[in-house]
Each structure stands twice: as C-alpha cells, then as structure tokens.
Amino acid sequence: MDKTKTQQTWQHWLRFSAFTLAGVAMEGGVPTQNTSAPPAPKAKKWRTIS
C-alpha cells in the first residue's frame, strides 16, 4: 500500500507540474494587447515644506 501511495503522489505532482508549466508557456505566448500605448507621464516632484 505504501508503494501505491508514493506512485499516486508522484503522478499528482507530475500532473500539477505539467499543468503549471503549460500555463506559464501559454501566458508567455500571448501578445500584449496595448503595444502602442503612449508612455506614462512623469511623476511630479513633491514640494518640501520648510
């Protein structure tokens, strides 16, 4: 029974790993939607109160 439990654990881990890696690969393959967006405006400097 112990050997069966070990096999199930490895199979579960392998399935999870394959699923996770496939998700990461799919995310990396998706082109960005907003490639021609203008650059963000520069942040204003805070005034120091003295």
C-alpha positions as CSV (number, residue, x, y, z in Angstrom):
1,M,0.0,0.0,0.0
2,D,2.9,2.4,0.7
3,K,4.2,2.0,-2.8
4,T,0.8,2.8,-4.3
5,K,0.6,5.9,-2.2
6,T,4.1,7.0,-3.4
7,Q,3.1,6.4,-7.0
8,Q,-0.1,8.4,-6.6
9,T,1.9,11.3,-5.0
10,W,4.4,11.4,-7.9
11,Q,1.7,11.2,-10.5
12,H,-0.2,14.0,-8.8
13,W,3.0,16.1,-8.7
14,L,3.8,15.4,-12.3
15,R,0.3,16.4,-13.5
16,F,0.5,19.6,-11.4
17,S,3.9,20.5,-12.8
18,A,2.8,19.9,-16.4
19,F,-0.3,21.9,-15.9
20,T,1.7,24.8,-14.3
21,L,4.4,24.8,-17.0
22,A,1.8,24.7,-19.7
23,G,0.0,27.7,-18.2
24,V,3.3,29.7,-17.9
25,A,4.1,28.8,-21.5
26,M,0.7,29.9,-22.7
27,E,0.9,33.2,-20.8
28,G,4.3,33.9,-22.3
29,G,2.9,33.2,-25.8
30,V,0.1,35.7,-25.6
31,P,0.9,39.0,-27.3
32,T,0.4,42.1,-25.2
33,Q,-2.8,44.0,-26.0
34,N,-1.6,47.5,-25.7
35,T,1.7,47.7,-27.6
36,S,1.1,51.3,-29.0
37,A,0.2,52.9,-25.7
38,P,1.8,56.3,-25.0
39,P,4.4,56.5,-22.3
40,A,3.1,57.3,-18.8
41,P,3.6,61.0,-17.8
42,K,6.4,61.7,-15.4
43,A,5.6,62.0,-11.8
44,K,5.5,65.5,-10.3
45,K,8.0,66.2,-7.6
46,W,6.7,66.8,-4.1
47,R,7.4,70.2,-2.6
48,T,9.2,70.2,0.6
49,I,7.7,72.3,3.4
50,S,10.4,74.1,5.4
